């Protein structure tokens, strides 16, 4: 079972709560990226990108390596696996609930089908047929008067 009260879990979910950081993680899933490459799609400064990267590093979701003057980031998937495992317990909860609902709906549909097959609806001779609207007479069209220009 996943430990619920870990500071790292809080940091992981905090890091995942931001759209920009989620996009950065998605990009890193394809391989290493420099800070400049991570910042580029968002038209943000390197300083702003660095703040997002620090949040991801703090959560343990990425590792940054300095190569000369270039900072290269790579994805660290273990914290994501822990979060996935924790969320998985809720997926199991909802799946079991939905399975029960599906079974109830099938039983209800089966009861309706068997009731419909055994008791046909009686015809109601007193019920009037829907009436068709009567055709409206055409109104006479005005004829041009003498002297009118058209």
Number of C-alpha atoms within 10 A of each C-alpha: 7 13 9 11 8 9 10 17 20 14 19 21 14 14 24 19 11 12 10 18 20 15 15 24 24 12 16 18 14 10 11 17 19 18 19 16 16 26 21 13 11 12 10 13 11 15 11 11 21 16 12 20 25 16 19 25 20 15 22 20 23 23 17 19 12 10 9 6 6 12 14 17 23 20 23 18 13 12 18 18 11 17 17 13 14 16 12 12 13 11 13 11 10 12 12 12 11 12 11 12 12 12 11 12 12 12 12 11 12 12 12 11 11 10 11 11 10 8 8 8 8 6 7 7 7 6 7 7 7 6 6 6 6 6 6 6 6 6 6 6 6 6 6 9 7 6 6 6 6 4
